[in-house]
Amino acid sequence: MSHKHRNVLQAIYHDPVSANIQWREVESLLHHLGAEIEPSHGARFRIVLNRREFFLHHPHHSNEFSKQEVKHLRECLASAGVSLSSYDEDKA
């Protein structure tokens, strides 16, 4: 995993929740993790990662996720088996 992708993953799982995570960074991370990303209705995107399906909203007025959207993304990644500790174990 590249340093940039690791930083985005750390920002997603950081407490307190960060509100300055860019859509393009998340999209790049998801592609790196092997996710399929398809446009859905309006600003929604269908994501399939590790056989788990979830939907994300592209931020409207800025390219930054809100804190609520970051929490949703964190839950979705966790349900797909993506966590910081899983990448720490791979590195060791």
C-alpha positions as CSV (number, residue, x, y, z in Angstrom):
1,M,0.0,0.0,0.0
2,S,1.4,3.4,-0.9
3,H,2.0,6.0,1.7
4,K,-0.8,8.2,0.3
5,H,-3.3,5.4,0.5
6,R,-2.2,4.5,4.0
7,N,-2.7,8.2,5.0
8,V,-6.2,8.3,3.6
9,L,-7.1,5.0,5.4
10,Q,-5.6,6.5,8.7
11,A,-7.7,9.7,8.2
12,I,-10.9,7.6,7.7
13,Y,-10.3,5.6,10.9
14,H,-8.9,8.6,13.0
15,D,-10.8,9.8,16.0
16,P,-12.2,12.4,16.2
17,V,-13.7,12.0,12.8
18,S,-11.9,14.1,10.1
19,A,-13.9,16.3,7.7
20,N,-11.2,17.1,5.2
21,I,-11.0,13.8,3.2
22,Q,-11.3,14.4,-0.5
23,W,-13.5,12.3,-2.8
24,R,-10.7,11.7,-5.3
25,E,-8.4,10.3,-2.5
26,V,-11.2,7.9,-1.4
27,E,-11.9,6.9,-4.9
28,S,-8.2,6.2,-5.5
29,L,-8.0,4.2,-2.3
30,L,-11.0,2.1,-3.2
31,H,-9.6,1.3,-6.6
32,H,-6.3,0.3,-5.0
33,L,-8.2,-2.0,-2.7
34,G,-9.9,-3.7,-5.7
35,A,-13.3,-2.1,-5.4
36,E,-15.7,-1.8,-8.4
37,I,-17.1,1.8,-8.5
38,E,-20.1,2.4,-10.6
39,P,-22.3,5.6,-10.9
40,S,-25.8,5.1,-9.6
41,H,-28.5,7.6,-9.2
42,G,-27.5,11.3,-9.1
43,A,-24.5,11.7,-6.9
44,R,-24.6,8.2,-5.6
45,F,-22.0,5.6,-6.4
46,R,-22.3,1.8,-6.0
47,I,-19.2,0.3,-4.5
48,V,-18.5,-3.4,-4.4
49,L,-15.5,-4.4,-2.3
50,N,-14.7,-7.9,-1.1
51,R,-18.2,-9.1,-2.2
52,R,-19.8,-6.3,0.0
53,E,-22.0,-3.7,-1.7
54,F,-22.5,-0.2,-0.4
55,F,-23.3,3.2,-1.7
56,L,-21.5,6.5,-1.3
57,H,-22.6,10.0,-2.1
58,H,-20.2,12.2,-4.0
59,P,-20.0,15.5,-2.0
60,H,-22.0,18.2,-3.7
61,H,-20.6,21.6,-3.1
62,S,-17.1,20.7,-2.2
63,N,-15.1,17.5,-2.8
64,E,-14.7,16.9,0.9
65,F,-16.7,14.3,2.8
66,S,-18.7,15.4,5.8
67,K,-18.1,13.9,9.2
68,Q,-21.3,11.8,8.8
69,E,-20.2,10.5,5.4
70,V,-16.7,9.6,6.8
71,K,-18.5,7.6,9.6
72,H,-20.6,5.8,6.9
73,L,-17.4,5.1,4.8
74,R,-15.6,3.7,7.9
75,E,-18.5,1.4,8.7
76,C,-18.6,0.2,5.0
77,L,-14.9,-0.4,4.9
78,A,-15.0,-2.3,8.2
79,S,-17.9,-4.5,6.9
80,A,-15.7,-5.3,3.9
81,G,-12.8,-6.3,6.1
82,V,-10.7,-3.2,5.5
83,S,-9.0,-1.9,8.6
84,L,-5.7,-0.3,9.6
85,S,-4.7,-3.3,11.6
86,S,-5.1,-5.7,8.7
87,Y,-2.6,-3.6,6.7
88,D,-0.2,-3.4,9.7
89,E,-0.2,-7.2,9.8
90,D,0.5,-7.4,6.1
91,K,3.4,-5.1,6.5
92,A,5.0,-7.1,9.3
